Amino acid sequence: MEKALSVLAALAMLFACTPENTPGSDNNNNGGNTQPSVVELSGIALTQHETTLEKGGNTVLEVKFTPENATNKSVTWVSSAPSVATVTDGIVVGVAPGTTEVVAKSGSLTDKCTVTVVLHATSISLDLTEVTLAPEETATLTATVLPANTTDALEWSSSDEAVATVADGLVTAKARGETTITAKTGEQSATCKVTVKNPIPDGAVDLGLSVYWATCNVGASVPEEYGYYYAWGETETKEKNSWETYKWLFVIEYATLTKYNTDSSYGTVDNKTVLDPEDDVAHVKLGGNWRMPTSSEVDELISTRNN
């Protein structure tokens, strides 16, 4: 019995020497009131500083904090032009075409992003789709773009500037032919066909060929008359047209053509297939830009009339 009492007494002394683990104690005698340390924010930066939105579109601006483990990461957002774009918790929404600055602020720290809101064109049309001009004449094309406040630029181009050029809708004819004038804005475009023709001279008819044709032969007064007969490269009629009387034939030992020759067998070759004005009876008798046709122009006329 005495031995058992001795063991109990020893255990009691042991528990008396052990400190209690009570709630709120850190065993360091600090009373359990330790506060977490504060990490100050030293900088903020947006991940993008320029962005473009369509009207009604949106994007999210993200903030990078320095240091990353900063205690306070609260940010306020402001748009310098809410009528252009609004911002809420970094979400930017395009309202109307224009430019605004979206600012992120945390305490005295700031960063900003320039936001441009665009509005694309949905359609474009021209007031004219076909125009016929003479060289150096002009015509003005007016483009109607919808919506009217689109931010897409309007661009003009000509498929063949040798025929006609265009600047801000003003078309200037240059030379005979056809070209296509295009007005383009964004993904939308409209075209106008421009035909440039030389003015039809008095006494001429437009057959839709490469040249205009006179309604009568030289010397004739109505289309049914043959008119006068002239040798090629001569401007006066003769009682008789023959090699012996031909102006451009030179004879010493043998006959030699001295002009308008494409074959060395017949003399000096100059490959002239279009008459010089002074040798062209149509020009001499009718004046202006009249001339005798080339063989290819005659073939074109015959082919067209036969069809």
C-alpha positions in Angstrom: 0.0 0.0 0.0 2.7 2.4 0.9 4.4 1.6 -2.4 1.3 2.5 -4.4 0.9 5.9 -2.7 4.5 6.7 -3.6 3.9 6.1 -7.3 0.8 8.3 -7.3 2.7 11.1 -5.6 5.4 11.0 -8.2 2.9 11.3 -11.1 1.2 14.2 -9.4 4.6 16.1 -9.3 5.2 15.2 -12.9 1.9 16.8 -14.1 2.5 19.8 -12.0 5.8 20.5 -13.8 4.2 20.3 -17.4 3.0 23.7 -18.8 -0.6 23.8 -20.1 -1.4 23.9 -23.8 -4.3 26.3 -23.7 -5.9 27.9 -26.8 -4.2 31.0 -28.0 -0.9 30.0 -26.5 2.2 29.8 -28.7 4.4 28.4 -25.9 6.6 31.5 -26.3 5.0 33.6 -23.7 3.8 36.2 -26.2 0.2 36.1 -25.1 -1.1 34.8 -28.5 -1.4 38.3 -30.1 1.0 38.0 -33.1 -0.2 40.0 -36.3 0.7 38.9 -39.9 3.3 41.1 -41.6 2.2 43.6 -44.3 3.8 43.5 -47.8 3.6 47.0 -49.4 2.6 47.3 -53.0 5.3 49.1 -55.0 4.0 49.1 -58.6 1.2 48.1 -60.9 1.3 47.6 -64.7 -1.4 46.7 -67.2 -0.6 43.8 -69.5 -1.6 45.9 -72.5 -1.3 49.6 -73.1 -3.2 49.9 -76.5 -6.2 48.0 -77.7 -8.9 48.3 -80.4 -12.5 47.3 -80.0 -15.5 47.2 -82.2 -18.6 49.1 -81.0 -20.3 46.7 -78.6 -17.2 44.6 -78.2 -15.3 44.0 -75.0 -11.9 43.1 -73.7 -10.4 42.4 -70.2 -7.5 44.4 -68.9 -5.3 42.5 -66.5 -3.0 44.1 -63.8 0.4 42.8 -62.9 1.4 43.7 -59.2 4.8 44.3 -57.8 5.6 42.5 -55.7 3.3 39.6 -56.5 2.6 38.9 -52.9 1.6 42.4 -52.0 -1.0 42.6 -49.3 -3.3 45.1 -50.8 -4.2 44.4 -54.5 -7.4 46.5 -54.7 -7.7 48.5 -58.0 -10.2 51.2 -59.1 -10.9 51.8 -62.8 -11.8 54.9 -64.7 -12.4 55.7 -68.3 -11.6 59.2 -69.5 -14.5 59.1 -72.0 -17.3 56.8 -70.9 -19.2 57.8 -74.0 -16.6 56.0 -76.0 -15.8 53.0 -73.7 -16.8 52.0 -70.2 -14.8 49.9 -67.7 -15.9 47.8 -64.8 -13.4 45.6 -62.8 -11.1 45.7 -65.8 -13.8 44.8 -68.4 -13.8 47.4 -71.1 -16.9 47.7 -73.4 -16.9 49.8 -76.6 -19.8 52.3 -76.7 -19.1 54.5 -79.7 -16.3 55.3 -82.2 -13.5 57.3 -80.7 -10.5 57.0 -78.3 -10.4 57.0 -74.5 -7.9 56.2 -71.8 -8.7 53.6 -69.3 -6.8 54.1 -66.0 -6.1 51.5 -63.3 -5.3 53.0 -59.9 -4.2 51.5 -56.6 -3.4 54.1 -54.0 -0.9 56.5 -55.6 0.1 53.9 -58.3 -1.5 54.1 -61.8 -1.2 52.7 -65.3 -3.3 53.3 -68.3 -4.4 51.8 -71.7 -5.4 53.7 -74.8 -8.7 52.2 -76.1 -9.8 52.9 -79.7 -13.4 51.9 -80.6 -14.1 51.3 -84.3 -17.3 50.9 -86.3 -17.0 48.9 -89.5 -18.9 49.7 -92.7 -21.8 47.4 -93.6 -22.4 48.6 -97.1 -21.3 51.0 -99.8 -22.9 52.2 -103.1 -22.0 54.6 -105.9 -24.4 57.0 -107.6 -23.2 55.9 -111.0 -22.3 52.4 -112.2 -21.4 53.3 -115.8 -19.8 56.4 -117.3 -18.7 57.3 -120.8 -16.1 60.1 -121.2 -13.9 61.7 -123.8 -10.2 62.1 -123.1 -9.5 64.8 -120.5 -13.2 64.9 -119.5 -14.1 64.3 -115.8 -16.9 62.9 -113.8 -17.5 62.9 -110.1 -18.6 59.7 -108.3 -20.4 59.9 -105.0 -20.1 57.0 -102.5 -22.7 56.4 -99.9 -21.4 54.4 -96.9 -23.4 52.9 -94.1 -23.3 53.5 -91.3 -22.3 57.1 -92.0 -20.1 57.3 -88.9 -18.0 54.3 -89.8 -14.3 54.6 -88.9 -13.2 52.7 -92.0 -11.3 54.8 -94.5 -12.7 55.3 -98.0 -10.2 54.4 -100.8 -10.5 54.8 -104.6 -8.7 53.0 -107.3 -8.7 52.5 -111.1 -8.0 49.1 -112.7 -6.2 50.9 -115.6 -4.9 54.3 -114.9 -3.8 54.7 -118.6 -7.5 54.9 -119.4 -8.7 56.9 -116.4 -7.5 57.9 -113.0 -9.5 58.7 -109.8 -8.9 60.8 -106.8 -11.5 61.3 -104.0 -14.2 60.2 -106.5 -13.1 62.6 -109.3 -12.6 60.5 -112.4 -10.3 61.9 -115.2 -10.3 60.2 -118.6 -6.9 59.7 -120.2 -7.2 57.6 -123.3 -9.5 55.4 -125.2 -10.4 52.2 -123.5 -12.3 50.8 -120.5 -11.4 50.7 -116.8 -13.2 49.9 -113.5 -13.3 52.5 -110.7 -13.5 50.9 -107.3 -14.6 52.6 -104.0 -13.6 50.4 -101.0 -14.2 50.9 -97.3 -13.3 48.1 -94.8 -14.5 44.9 -96.4 -17.1 46.6 -98.5 -16.7 47.8 -102.1 -18.6 49.2 -105.1 -17.6 49.7 -108.8 -18.3 51.9 -111.8 -17.4 51.0 -115.4 -15.7 53.8 -117.2 -15.5 53.9 -121.0 -13.3 56.5 -122.6 -14.0 57.3 -126.3 -12.7 59.9 -128.6 -15.3 62.5 -129.6 -17.2 61.3 -132.7 -16.2 63.7 -135.5 -18.8 65.2 -137.8 -19.5 62.8 -140.6 -18.4 59.8 -138.6 -20.2 56.8 -137.1 -19.4 54.8 -134.0 -19.6 51.1 -134.9 -18.1 49.9 -131.6 -14.8 49.2 -133.2 -11.3 50.4 -132.5 -11.7 53.5 -134.7 -14.6 55.6 -135.9 -15.5 55.4 -139.6 -16.5 58.1 -142.0 -20.1 57.8 -143.4 -18.7 58.4 -146.9 -15.6 57.7 -148.9 -13.3 60.6 -149.7 -14.9 62.5 -152.6 -18.4 61.0 -152.1 -21.4 62.9 -150.8 -23.5 60.0 -149.8 -22.6 56.5 -148.4 -23.7 54.8 -151.7 -21.1 56.6 -153.8 -17.6 55.2 -154.4 -16.0 58.6 -154.2 -12.6 59.3 -155.8 -9.8 56.8 -156.4 -6.4 57.5 -154.9 -3.2 55.5 -154.8 -1.8 54.6 -151.4 0.2 57.5 -150.0 -1.0 60.0 -152.7 -3.4 62.9 -152.2 -4.4 63.8 -155.7 -6.5 61.9 -158.3 -5.1 60.9 -161.7 -6.4 60.0 -165.0 -4.7 56.7 -164.6 -3.3 54.9 -161.5 -0.5 52.5 -162.4 2.9 51.5 -161.2 4.4 53.8 -163.8 2.7 56.8 -162.3 3.0 55.8 -158.7 4.6 58.5 -156.5 6.7 56.2 -154.4 8.2 54.1 -157.2 11.7 54.9 -158.3 13.0 53.4 -161.5 16.6 53.4 -162.7 17.5 49.8 -163.8 14.6 48.3 -161.9 11.5 49.4 -160.0 12.1 50.2 -156.3 9.7 51.4 -153.7 11.1 54.3 -151.7 8.4 54.6 -149.0 5.7 52.5 -147.3 7.5 49.2 -148.0 7.7 46.2 -145.7 9.4 43.8 -148.2 13.0 44.1 -149.1 12.3 42.4 -152.5 10.6 45.7 -153.5 13.2 48.1 -152.3 14.0 50.1 -149.1 12.1 48.7 -146.1 10.7 51.3 -143.7 7.8 49.1 -142.3 5.5 52.1 -142.4 1.9 50.9 -142.4 0.3 54.1 -141.3 0.5 57.0 -143.7 2.2 60.2 -142.7 -0.3 63.1 -142.4 1.0 64.8 -145.5 0.6 61.6 -147.6 -2.8 60.7 -146.2 -5.6 61.8 -148.5 -8.3 61.5 -145.7 -6.3 63.9 -143.5 -5.5 66.3 -146.3 -9.1 66.4 -147.6 -11.1 66.1 -144.4 -8.6 67.6 -141.9 -8.7 66.9 -138.1 -7.7 63.4 -137.0 -9.0 61.8 -140.1 -6.7 59.2 -141.7 -6.9 56.2 -144.0 -7.4 52.9 -142.2 -4.7 50.3 -141.8 -5.2 46.8 -143.2 -6.0 45.4 -139.8 -8.7 48.0 -139.2 -10.2 47.2 -142.6 -10.2 43.5 -141.6 -11.9 44.4 -138.3 -14.6 46.3 -140.2 -15.2 43.5 -142.6 -15.3 40.8 -139.9 -17.8 42.8 -137.8 -20.1 43.6 -140.8 -20.1 39.9 -141.8 -21.1 38.9 -138.4 
